[in-house]
């Protein structure tokens, strides 16, 4: 059996309110025969005589309809960055509110411990006196994976533009059901998220 992938999707709802999401993969390698006169593949690893396991990516899209203590939510990006100080030993968590959907196409950045926060400005935490919030924390048990690596001229990029970023924030619209597009493999032009954000709609406190 070749390319007999089985994906395992784990949603864990924990007692402290954490939602943990993990994707695993089982099955056979995706392989192909070496081309004529090709002795060493440039885009893979030899796994048997004349058989190449090519380098490739698996891309997924998960839609989260957030409602943190109500519907009027704001999303902000949190970066941990150095701060000028006398001893040079200070750093802070810098928060940037994402105001419209065209600027809310974001990628992970492990060098800044980047996270995103979905908050409700109308509801304050009684201890911190800051808006109640739920934090999105990028986490991987293996190597950090890049966004879609195909070039813009590739049909893969045209069909799968949703995978060019780790996070897209859009206002909720009942007609916008499939962020990756209605029929990803069959679609001839970008659909879903890249089409939706052209409207540059407000996403702050909404």
Beta strands, then each sheet from edge to edge (+ up, - down):
strand 1: 6-13
strand 2: 19-26
strand 3: 31-33
strand 4: 44-48
strand 5: 51-54
strand 6: 74-83
strand 7: 90-97
strand 8: 105-106
strand 9: 115-124
strand 10: 131-137
strand 11: 167-168
sheet 1: 1+ 2-
sheet 2: 3+ 5- 4+
sheet 3: 7+ 6- 9+ 10-
sheet 4: 8+ 11-
end
